[in-house]
Amino acid sequence: MGIVSKQASISAALSYTGVLIGFVNVTLLMTQWFTEEQFGLRETLLSVAVFSSQIAHLGTFRSLVKFAPFFNREGNNDNGLLAIGLIVPFIGFLVVGLLMVLFKPLIISKYIDESPLFVEYFWFVFPLLFFFMYSNVFESYLQSRANTAFSVFIRTVFNRLVTTALLVLYYFQFIDFFWFIVFFIFSYALNILLFILYLVKRNEFNLRLNKQLFNKRVRRVYYNYSSFSILSGASSVLINRIDALMISSLLGLASTAIYGNALYLAMLIHIPGESISRISLPLISRSWKKKRIGEIESIYKKTSVTQFLLGGAVFILVWASLDNFYTIQGKDYYLGKWVFFIIALAKLINLLFGANGHIINVSKYYRFDTTTAIILGVLTVTTNLLFIPIWGIEGAAIATASTIVVFNLIRFIFVYIKLKIQPFSVKTILVLFILAIAFGVNEFLPFWKNIYFDTVYRSLILGVLIALPAYFLRVSDDINAFIEKHLGLLKK
């Protein structure tokens, strides 16, 4: 089965459609219609919700995928896996919510000076956390059943279209900013409703727990894995989200807005990896269950070269026209240019190392990833505390990027030592060579005064420089197969 399968290609198409919508929402509409403080508040609320949910779900996100092959034995019957996935996070939500209430004075003291607007909206964190967490639970459940297209549509397309509608209502003054935040939070509740209706329609909404299957021994293994997943997942999110939270605390919401805008642009590079990752994770889980290391190595290599090629192409195309884009945005958002470059390179390196994290997390070595993630989480906080006061938002980018690179190096070395597999090949060198040439050519292309024409002509030239050699050198069998399949359909 090719990595760029039907599900992966649909997910990728939906992801990029969602990226386009999100691109308009975040980098064009919000930057123009919101003040920098309002934009920064939304980013901060989301960062708090994302990080808190990684603790509150108590390892459910990963456990649903890890144990799906064990529970899914009778067609659509999951033997109560979904029921477990709904009950456990609720307990976690109550615990995290209580801790946030108890530590509210401390939290407020960290934000009151630089980000008073966040203090004003502090209580909005709780419903956002609840709905965001359960939306992700259902998404993980669908992923565990190798059904990613619908969940990707809801999260990346539908949810962002709702945000677009709310922004239009805000612009025409049908709602104020307060109600925008309220409706934005409840858009995640709408996600949950649609997930439930979808599962009911497919006869997959089963809440009856098979107690014989989920016996004492299985419960011990499940909860043990989940407990380690809490720390690993929270640390991973901490690495990717603590920068925005610390910028809000140390520099203010306006700086968070500039950083968040650059970060969103950098996230474009990771979309190919997300689409392929959703498909590769259940495949790796099944292969590990059957002890087929050869299959895992094949997936490892395919994900690496495919992600690196696609992500590298996106990086070069965005970097080539970044100045043009900042000209359109105006305000102070151009100050995030080097934040984009630093984070984008780290994201690209993350794609290059392929599915190392998935391989560790579904294997018997998952405890190692947890321990490493905790150490690197502490390193991220420390480096942000040191670098932000010195270099501002660029310091936060350097801290986060450094941690991402170190994290991947450690994972890569560990997987190689334990399983004797690695993701690189001659094709990796070919992709690196193709991308390096395209990056270099961009530096010599003349600039045109018309920024729109300049963007189009750069994109066309660089796109051809990457696509043609990549296709004819067959650096990614999956991409070639995908192209040839659709070219064949066009000929018919």
C-alpha positions in Angstrom: 0.0 0.0 0.0 1.5 3.4 -1.1 1.8 6.1 1.5 0.1 8.5 -0.9 -3.0 6.4 -0.8 -6.6 7.5 -1.5 -7.0 8.5 2.1 -3.7 10.4 2.1 -4.4 12.2 -1.1 -7.9 13.2 0.0 -6.5 14.3 3.3 -3.7 16.3 1.6 -6.2 18.0 -0.7 -8.5 18.9 2.2 -5.5 20.0 4.3 -4.3 22.4 1.6 -7.8 23.7 1.1 -8.0 24.3 4.8 -4.6 26.0 4.7 -5.8 28.3 2.0 -8.9 29.2 4.1 -6.8 29.6 7.2 -4.2 31.6 5.3 -6.9 34.1 4.3 -8.4 34.1 7.9 -5.2 34.5 9.8 -2.7 36.3 7.6 -5.1 38.5 5.6 -8.3 39.1 7.5 -7.2 39.0 11.2 -4.1 41.0 10.6 -6.2 43.7 9.0 -9.4 43.6 11.0 -8.1 42.9 14.5 -5.7 44.9 16.5 -2.4 43.2 17.2 -3.6 42.6 20.8 -6.8 41.0 19.7 -4.9 38.8 17.3 -2.4 37.9 20.0 -5.2 37.1 22.4 -6.7 34.5 20.1 -3.2 32.9 19.6 -2.7 32.8 23.4 -6.1 31.3 24.2 -5.5 28.6 21.5 -2.0 27.9 22.9 -3.3 27.4 26.4 -6.1 25.1 25.2 -3.7 23.0 23.0 -1.2 22.6 25.8 -3.8 22.0 28.6 -5.7 19.4 26.4 -2.5 17.4 26.1 -2.5 16.9 29.8 -6.3 16.7 30.3 -6.9 13.9 27.8 -4.7 11.6 30.0 -3.0 10.0 27.0 -6.2 9.2 25.1 -5.1 10.7 21.8 -2.3 8.2 21.3 -3.9 5.3 23.1 -6.8 5.2 20.8 -4.5 4.6 17.8 -2.1 2.3 19.7 -4.8 -0.1 20.9 -7.2 0.1 18.0 -5.8 -3.1 16.4 -6.5 -4.9 19.7 -10.0 -3.6 20.2 -11.3 -3.6 16.5 -12.0 -7.3 16.1 -15.6 -7.5 14.9 -16.3 -5.2 11.9 -17.6 -1.9 13.2 -17.5 -3.0 16.8 -14.7 -1.4 18.7 -15.6 -3.2 22.0 -15.9 0.0 23.9 -12.6 1.8 22.8 -14.6 5.0 22.1 -16.3 4.8 25.5 -12.9 4.7 27.2 -11.8 7.6 25.0 -14.7 9.7 26.2 -14.7 8.9 29.9 -10.9 9.2 30.6 -10.5 12.7 29.2 -13.5 14.0 31.2 -11.7 13.0 34.4 -8.5 14.7 33.2 -10.5 17.9 32.3 -11.8 18.1 35.9 -8.4 17.8 37.3 -6.7 20.3 35.0 -9.6 22.7 35.4 -9.3 22.5 39.2 -5.5 23.1 39.0 -6.0 26.2 36.7 -8.5 27.6 39.2 -6.2 27.1 42.1 -3.2 28.6 40.3 -5.2 31.5 38.8 -3.6 34.2 40.9 -0.1 33.0 39.8 -1.1 32.8 36.1 -2.7 36.3 36.2 0.4 37.7 37.9 2.5 36.6 34.9 0.3 38.2 32.3 -1.3 41.3 33.9 1.5 43.7 33.0 2.2 42.8 29.3 -1.1 41.1 28.3 -4.0 42.5 30.4 -6.5 41.4 27.7 -5.7 37.8 28.3 -6.4 38.3 32.0 -9.8 39.7 31.0 -10.6 36.6 29.0 -9.0 34.1 31.3 -12.3 32.2 32.0 -12.8 31.5 28.3 -9.9 29.0 28.5 -12.1 26.4 30.2 -14.9 25.9 27.5 -12.2 26.2 24.8 -10.2 23.5 26.5 -13.2 21.2 26.9 -14.5 21.4 23.3 -11.0 21.4 21.7 -10.0 18.3 23.7 -13.1 16.3 22.7 -12.8 17.4 19.1 -9.3 15.9 19.1 -10.6 12.7 20.8 -13.0 12.1 18.0 -10.4 12.9 15.4 -7.9 10.4 17.0 -10.7 7.8 17.1 -11.4 8.2 13.3 -7.6 8.1 12.7 -7.5 4.8 14.7 -9.9 3.4 12.2 -7.8 4.6 9.2 -10.6 7.1 8.3 -8.9 10.5 8.2 -10.6 12.3 5.4 -13.8 13.3 7.3 -11.9 14.4 10.4 -9.5 16.4 8.3 -12.4 18.1 6.5 -14.1 19.1 9.8 -10.9 20.4 11.4 -9.2 22.1 8.5 -12.0 23.1 6.2 -15.3 23.3 8.0 -14.0 24.8 11.2 -12.1 27.5 9.3 -15.0 28.3 7.1 -17.0 28.9 10.3 -14.2 31.2 11.5 -14.4 33.1 8.1 -18.1 33.6 8.6 -17.5 34.9 12.2 -14.8 37.3 10.9 -17.2 38.7 8.2 -19.9 39.1 10.9 -17.3 41.0 13.0 -16.2 43.2 10.2 -19.7 44.3 9.4 -20.3 44.8 13.1 -23.0 42.2 13.6 -21.0 40.9 16.5 -18.2 42.5 18.6 -14.9 40.9 19.5 -16.3 39.4 22.7 -19.0 37.5 20.7 -16.4 36.5 18.1 -14.4 34.7 20.8 -17.6 33.1 22.2 -18.7 31.7 18.8 -15.2 30.7 17.9 -15.0 28.6 21.0 -18.4 27.0 20.3 -17.3 26.2 16.8 -15.4 23.3 18.3 -18.6 22.1 20.0 -20.1 22.0 16.5 -17.2 19.8 15.4 -18.0 17.3 18.1 -21.7 17.2 17.1 -20.7 16.5 13.4 -18.3 13.8 14.5 -21.0 12.0 16.5 -23.5 12.3 13.7 -21.0 10.9 11.2 -20.2 7.9 13.5 -23.9 7.2 14.1 -24.5 7.2 10.3 -21.7 4.7 9.8 -22.9 2.6 12.7 -19.6 3.2 14.5 -20.8 5.1 17.6 -20.6 2.2 20.0 -20.3 3.0 23.8 -20.7 -0.6 25.1 -17.5 -1.7 26.8 -16.5 -5.3 26.4 -15.4 -6.0 30.0 -14.0 -9.4 29.2 -11.7 -7.9 26.5 -10.8 -4.8 28.7 -9.8 -7.0 31.6 -7.4 -6.3 34.4 -4.3 -7.1 32.4 -5.3 -5.0 29.4 -6.3 -2.1 31.7 -2.9 -2.2 33.3 -1.2 -2.1 29.9 -3.6 0.6 28.6 -3.3 2.9 31.5 0.5 2.4 31.7 0.9 3.4 28.1 -1.5 6.4 28.5 0.3 7.7 31.6 3.6 7.9 29.6 1.7 9.4 26.6 0.5 12.2 28.8 4.0 13.3 29.6 5.3 12.7 26.1 2.4 14.5 24.4 2.4 17.4 26.8 6.2 17.8 26.4 5.9 17.7 22.6 3.2 20.4 22.6 5.2 22.4 25.2 8.1 22.4 22.7 5.8 23.8 20.0 3.6 26.1 22.0 5.5 27.5 25.0 7.1 30.1 22.9 3.8 31.9 22.2 2.8 31.7 25.8 6.1 33.1 27.0 6.1 35.9 24.4 2.7 36.9 25.7 4.0 37.0 29.2 7.3 38.7 28.6 6.7 40.9 25.5 3.0 41.3 25.2 0.1 40.3 22.9 1.3 42.5 20.0 4.5 40.6 19.8 2.6 37.3 20.0 0.6 38.4 17.0 3.7 39.1 14.9 5.2 35.8 16.1 2.0 33.9 15.5 1.6 35.2 12.0 5.1 34.1 11.1 4.5 30.7 12.8 1.4 30.1 10.8 3.3 30.7 7.6 6.0 28.2 8.8 3.3 25.7 9.5 2.5 25.6 5.8 5.7 23.5 5.4 4.4 20.8 7.8 1.1 20.2 6.0 2.5 17.4 3.8 3.9 15.7 6.9 0.5 15.9 8.7 -1.4 14.4 5.8 1.1 11.5 5.4 1.4 11.1 9.2 -2.3 10.4 9.7 -2.1 7.5 7.3 1.3 6.1 8.3 0.6 6.0 12.0 -2.1 3.2 11.9 0.0 1.4 9.3 3.1 1.4 11.6 0.9 0.4 14.6 -0.3 -2.7 12.7 3.1 -3.6 11.3 4.6 -3.4 14.8 1.8 -5.6 16.2 2.8 -8.2 13.5 6.6 -7.6 14.2 7.2 -6.7 10.6 10.2 -4.4 10.9 10.8 -4.5 7.2 7.4 -2.9 6.6 8.1 -0.2 9.2 11.5 0.6 7.5 9.7 1.0 4.2 7.2 3.4 5.6 10.0 5.2 7.4 12.0 5.8 4.2 8.9 6.7 2.1 7.6 9.2 4.6 11.0 10.9 5.0 11.7 11.5 1.3 8.1 12.4 0.4 7.7 14.8 3.3 11.1 16.4 2.7 10.4 17.0 -1.0 6.9 18.4 -0.5 7.8 20.4 2.6 11.0 21.8 1.0 9.1 22.9 -2.1 6.6 24.8 0.1 9.4 26.4 2.1 11.2 27.7 -1.0 8.0 29.0 -2.6 6.9 30.8 0.5 10.4 32.2 1.2 10.8 33.5 -2.4 7.7 35.7 -2.1 7.7 36.4 1.7 8.7 40.1 1.3 5.8 40.6 -1.2 3.4 39.1 1.3 4.6 41.3 4.1 4.1 44.3 1.9 0.4 43.3 1.5 0.0 42.8 5.2 1.5 46.1 6.3 1.7 47.0 10.0 4.7 45.5 11.9 4.2 41.9 10.7 7.3 42.1 8.6 9.3 41.9 11.8 8.5 38.2 11.8 10.5 37.4 8.6 13.4 35.7 10.4 11.1 34.0 12.8 9.6 32.3 9.8 13.0 31.3 8.4 14.2 29.8 11.6 11.0 27.9 12.4 10.6 26.8 8.8 14.0 25.2 8.7 13.3 23.3 11.9 10.0 22.1 10.5 11.8 21.0 7.4 14.3 19.0 9.4 11.4 17.5 11.3 9.9 16.3 8.0 13.3 14.9 6.9 13.5 12.6 9.9 10.2 11.0 8.9 8.1 8.9 11.2 10.7 8.3 14.0 8.2 9.6 16.7 5.4 7.3 15.5 7.7 4.3 15.4 8.8 4.9 19.0 5.4 5.7 20.3 3.6 2.5 19.1 6.5 0.3 20.0 7.6 -1.2 23.4 10.1 1.6 23.6 7.5 4.4 24.1 8.9 5.2 27.6 12.1 6.5 26.0 10.2 9.1 24.0 8.4 10.2 27.1 11.6 10.7 29.1 13.3 12.5 26.2 10.3 14.7 25.7 10.2 15.8 29.3 13.9 16.7 29.3 13.5 18.7 26.1 10.4 20.3 27.4 12.5 21.7 30.3 15.2 22.7 27.8 12.6 24.6 25.7 11.4 26.6 28.7 14.9 27.4 29.8 16.1 28.5 26.4 13.1 30.6 25.9 13.6 32.3 29.2 17.2 33.0 28.2 16.8 34.0 24.6 13.5 36.0 24.6 14.9 38.9 26.8 18.0 39.0 24.6 16.7 38.5 21.0 12.9 39.0 21.4 10.7 36.9 19.1 13.8 35.7 17.1 15.1 34.3 20.4 11.9 32.3 20.9 12.2 31.0 17.4 15.9 29.9 18.0 14.9 28.2 21.2 12.0 26.3 19.7 14.0 25.4 16.5 17.0 24.1 18.5 14.8 21.8 20.6 13.0 20.4 17.5 16.3 19.6 15.9 17.8 18.0 19.0 14.5 16.0 19.6 14.7 14.5 16.1 18.4 13.7 16.4 17.8 11.8 19.6 14.8 9.9 18.2 16.8 9.1 15.0 19.7 7.7 16.9 17.5 5.7 19.3 15.5 4.0 16.4 18.7 3.1 14.6 20.3 1.6 17.7 17.2 -0.4 18.6 15.7 -1.4 15.3 18.7 -0.9 12.9 16.5 1.2 10.5 17.0 4.7 9.3 15.0 6.9 6.9 17.8 8.2 4.5 18.8 6.9 1.1 20.4 8.2 -2.2 17.0 9.7 -2.9 17.4 12.0 0.2 20.6 13.4 -1.3 18.9 13.9 -4.7 16.0 15.8 -3.0 18.5 18.0 -1.1 20.3 18.8 -4.3 17.1 19.7 -6.1 16.0 22.0 -3.3 19.4 23.6 -2.9 19.5 24.5 -6.6 16.0 26.0 -6.5 16.9 28.0 -3.4 20.0 29.4 -5.0 18.3 30.3 -8.3 15.7 32.3 -6.3 18.5 34.6 -5.0 19.4 35.5 -8.6 15.9 36.1 -10.0 15.3 39.8 -10.6 12.6 41.6 -8.6 9.6 43.2 -10.3 7.8 46.3 -9.0 4.5 44.6 -9.3 4.5 42.3 -6.3 1.7 40.1 -7.6 3.5 39.5 -10.9 6.7 38.9 -9.0 5.1 36.3 -6.8 3.5 34.4 -9.8 6.6 34.3 -12.0 8.9 33.3 -9.1 6.5 30.5 -8.1 6.3 29.2 -11.6 10.0 29.1 -12.2 10.9 27.6 -8.9 8.0 25.1 -9.1 9.2 23.8 -12.4 12.8 23.7 -11.2 11.7 21.4 -8.3 8.9 19.4 -9.9 10.5 18.2 -13.2 13.8 16.8 -11.8 11.9 15.3 -8.8 9.5 13.5 -11.2 12.1 12.3 -13.8 14.6 11.2 -11.1 11.7 9.3 -9.3 12.8 10.5 -5.9 9.4 9.6 -4.5 7.7 6.5 -5.9 4.5 7.4 -4.1 4.3 10.9 -5.7 5.2 9.5 -9.1 2.5 6.8 -8.8 0.0 9.5 -7.8 0.9 11.7 -10.7 0.9 8.9 -13.3 -2.4 7.6 -12.0 -4.1 10.9 -12.4 -2.4 11.6 -15.7 -3.8 8.3 -16.9 -7.3 9.3 -15.8 -7.0 12.6 -17.7 -5.9 10.7 -20.9 -9.0 8.6 -20.7 
